[in-house]
Every structure is written in C-alpha cells, then in structure tokens.
Amino acid sequence: MLAKTSRRVIMVWPKPLKAKRDYIEKLAARENVSFIWDSEVSAILGDNGVSGVSLRNVKDGTSTDVACAGLFPFIGATPNTGFVPASVANGDGRHLNTSHGFATSDSRVFAVGAVRTDYGGNIVQAMAEGVGAAEFASRLLLH
Ligand SMILES: Cc1cc2nc3c(=O)[nH]c(=O)nc-3n(C[C@H](O)[C@H](O)[C@H](O)COP(=O)(O)OP(=O)(O)OC[C@H]3O[C@@H](n4cnc5c(N)ncnc54)[C@H](O)[C@@H]3O)c2cc1C
C-alpha cells in the first residue's frame, strides 16, 4: 500500500520474512521497493520531523543512517494472552497449545485462531476452529 503512494519504500526487517512467498515476490517486483535485511530501527532522526533512521545490523552490531521522510512501524501482532491463567500451557509464552477439540491443558479453556500454536494464518481457518471448539464444548456440557 505504501509503495502505491510513495516514491520509494525501504523495508527494514531483522529476521527472515515469514510472510507468504506470493506477497514477498509481489513486493520485490516493485521498482520503488528495496529491502534492508538483518536490521532494526534503533533511532528516528530529525528535529521537527523525520529526516532519517538509524539502523542497527542485528548480526554484526554496526549502525547505518538512512535518509527518509517518514516511517511506518509494523512490528507484528502479539497474541493478547497475558490474562490466561498459568494453569493453561503456554507454548512459547504467547501462543496457547491445544489438543483435541481445541482444548488447552485446562479442559474448560479452548483456544482458536491467532492465539493458538500451529494456527495456519487464514481467517477461514480461525472461523472453522471457532465452530469446532464450540461444538466440542457443547458436547462436553451435554454429556
Ligand atoms: C494486515 C493483515 C492482513 C491479513 N490478510 C488476510 C487475508 O487476506 N486473508 C486471510 O484469510 N487472513 C488474513 N489475515 C489474517 C487474519 O486477519 C487472522 O488470521 C484472523 O483475523 C485471526 O482471527 P482471530 O479471531 O483468531 O483473531 P483476531 O481477528 O485478531 O480477533 C481477536 C479479537 O479479540 C479481541 N481481544 C483481544 N484481547 C481481548 C480481551 N482481553 N478481551 C476481549 N477481546 C479481546 C481483539 O480486539 C480482536 O477483535 C491478515 C492479517 C493481517 C494483520
């Protein structure tokens, strides 16, 4: 979207990109888009507005300044699972592990969609998982 309205877009990313290959190929094919890998923004430069960013290479620690007129932070989506009780196994500290019927380690707690370990990432899957968990939970309540 930024590439449609900006003269030049530089994408800075510290790790291998996990986006769908199709998305990456479409982005890479745009003439006004370039990538700076293994790097993260360590400072925003400018007095009254953005004039550039300082980038830190996460592999060798070196810093480089890159001129730009603006930046658009997109730093991922972390599942909001902090409120989930400790009794529920938490795979990587953020996502919830599930077994049969999308039940977590606490059989009364279900997890579906983006909060779940091994979620595939499509909204159709999230909806289907919601239906599956609801059916499983209703069977538990009725029997
Ligand atoms: C930029 C972008 C583009 C995408 N494009 C596509 C696409 O083209 N096709 C596709 O299939 N998928 C796409 N996805 C992925 C898709 O949006 C997600 O996989 C899907 O929305 C996950 O559904 P979910 O219900 O698990 O989570 P969410 O849609 O994130 O819903 C979780 C909801 O819970 C609410 N919530 C959080 N914490 C609390 C709380 N404590 N109490 C109450 N409510 C709470 C949140 O506000 C949110 O409304 C895209 C995602 C992004 C970020």
The ligand as an SDF file (V2000), in Angstrom:
LIG
                    3D

 53 58  0  0  0  0  0  0  0  0999 V2000
   -2.5650   -6.9480    7.6300 C   0  0  0  0  0  0  0  0  0  0  0  0
   -3.2260   -8.3000    7.6730 C   0  0  0  0  0  0  0  0  0  0  0  0
   -3.7980   -8.8160    6.5170 C   0  0  0  0  0  0  0  0  0  0  0  0
   -4.4160  -10.0690    6.5370 C   0  0  0  0  0  0  0  0  0  0  0  0
   -4.9690  -10.5570    5.3850 N   0  0  0  0  0  0  0  0  0  0  0  0
   -5.6050  -11.7360    5.3830 C   0  0  0  0  0  0  0  0  0  0  0  0
   -6.2360  -12.2310    4.2250 C   0  0  0  0  0  0  0  0  0  0  0  0
   -6.2220  -11.5990    3.1590 O   0  0  0  0  0  0  0  0  0  0  0  0
   -6.8570  -13.4460    4.2840 N   0  0  0  0  0  0  0  0  0  0  0  0
   -6.9130  -14.1600    5.4440 C   0  0  0  0  0  0  0  0  0  0  0  0
   -7.5150  -15.2540    5.4330 O   0  0  0  0  0  0  0  0  0  0  0  0
   -6.3300  -13.7080    6.5690 N   0  0  0  0  0  0  0  0  0  0  0  0
   -5.6820  -12.5180    6.5710 C   0  0  0  0  0  0  0  0  0  0  0  0
   -5.0870  -12.0500    7.7130 N   0  0  0  0  0  0  0  0  0  0  0  0
   -5.0850  -12.9070    8.9030 C   0  0  0  0  0  0  0  0  0  0  0  0
   -6.4260  -12.8390    9.6350 C   0  0  0  0  0  0  0  0  0  0  0  0
   -6.7850  -11.4780    9.8230 O   0  0  0  0  0  0  0  0  0  0  0  0
   -6.2410  -13.5200   11.0010 C   0  0  0  0  0  0  0  0  0  0  0  0
   -5.7050  -14.8260   10.8000 O   0  0  0  0  0  0  0  0  0  0  0  0
   -7.5810  -13.6350   11.7090 C   0  0  0  0  0  0  0  0  0  0  0  0
   -8.1400  -12.3470   11.8840 O   0  0  0  0  0  0  0  0  0  0  0  0
   -7.4220  -14.3140   13.0610 C   0  0  0  0  0  0  0  0  0  0  0  0
   -8.7060  -14.3200   13.6720 O   0  0  0  0  0  0  0  0  0  0  0  0
   -8.8570  -14.4000   15.2480 P   0  0  0  0  0  0  0  0  0  0  0  0
  -10.3020  -14.3240   15.5370 O   0  0  0  0  0  0  0  0  0  0  0  0
   -8.1010  -15.5830   15.7520 O   0  0  0  0  0  0  0  0  0  0  0  0
   -8.0940  -13.1230   15.8240 O   0  0  0  0  0  0  0  0  0  0  0  0
   -8.4490  -11.5900   15.6290 P   0  0  0  0  0  0  0  0  0  0  0  0
   -9.0950  -11.3260   14.3080 O   0  0  0  0  0  0  0  0  0  0  0  0
   -7.1840  -10.8590   15.9730 O   0  0  0  0  0  0  0  0  0  0  0  0
   -9.5530  -11.3160   16.7390 O   0  0  0  0  0  0  0  0  0  0  0  0
   -9.2390  -11.2980   18.1050 C   0  0  0  0  0  0  0  0  0  0  0  0
  -10.1970  -10.3130   18.7490 C   0  0  0  0  0  0  0  0  0  0  0  0
  -10.0860  -10.4260   20.1580 O   0  0  0  0  0  0  0  0  0  0  0  0
  -10.0950   -9.1340   20.7130 C   0  0  0  0  0  0  0  0  0  0  0  0
   -9.4480   -9.2060   22.0210 N   0  0  0  0  0  0  0  0  0  0  0  0
   -8.1400   -9.3180   22.3160 C   0  0  0  0  0  0  0  0  0  0  0  0
   -7.9450   -9.3780   23.6380 N   0  0  0  0  0  0  0  0  0  0  0  0
   -9.1570   -9.3140   24.2130 C   0  0  0  0  0  0  0  0  0  0  0  0
   -9.6190   -9.3600   25.5520 C   0  0  0  0  0  0  0  0  0  0  0  0
   -8.7820   -9.4680   26.5840 N   0  0  0  0  0  0  0  0  0  0  0  0
  -10.9480   -9.2770   25.7770 N   0  0  0  0  0  0  0  0  0  0  0  0
  -11.8200   -9.1760   24.7450 C   0  0  0  0  0  0  0  0  0  0  0  0
  -11.4440   -9.1420   23.4350 N   0  0  0  0  0  0  0  0  0  0  0  0
  -10.1350   -9.2170   23.1850 C   0  0  0  0  0  0  0  0  0  0  0  0
   -9.3510   -8.2880   19.7060 C   0  0  0  0  0  0  0  0  0  0  0  0
   -9.6630   -6.9130   19.8490 O   0  0  0  0  0  0  0  0  0  0  0  0
   -9.8830   -8.8550   18.4000 C   0  0  0  0  0  0  0  0  0  0  0  0
  -11.0650   -8.2240   17.9890 O   0  0  0  0  0  0  0  0  0  0  0  0
   -4.4780  -10.8090    7.7290 C   0  0  0  0  0  0  0  0  0  0  0  0
   -3.9120  -10.2700    8.8980 C   0  0  0  0  0  0  0  0  0  0  0  0
   -3.2890   -9.0280    8.8720 C   0  0  0  0  0  0  0  0  0  0  0  0
   -2.7030   -8.4730   10.1420 C   0  0  0  0  0  0  0  0  0  0  0  0
  1  2  1  0
  2  3  1  0
  2 52  2  0
  3  4  2  0
  4  5  1  0
  4 50  1  0
  5  6  2  0
  6  7  1  0
  6 13  1  0
  7  8  2  0
  7  9  1  0
  9 10  1  0
 10 11  2  0
 10 12  1  0
 12 13  2  0
 13 14  1  0
 14 15  1  0
 14 50  1  0
 15 16  1  0
 16 17  1  0
 16 18  1  0
 18 19  1  0
 18 20  1  0
 20 21  1  0
 20 22  1  0
 22 23  1  0
 23 24  1  0
 24 25  2  0
 24 26  1  0
 24 27  1  0
 27 28  1  0
 28 29  2  0
 28 30  1  0
 28 31  1  0
 31 32  1  0
 32 33  1  0
 33 34  1  0
 33 48  1  0
 34 35  1  0
 35 36  1  0
 35 46  1  0
 36 37  1  0
 36 45  1  0
 37 38  2  0
 38 39  1  0
 39 40  1  0
 39 45  2  0
 40 41  1  0
 40 42  2  0
 42 43  1  0
 43 44  2  0
 44 45  1  0
 46 47  1  0
 46 48  1  0
 48 49  1  0
 50 51  2  0
 51 52  1  0
 52 53  1  0
M  END
$$$$
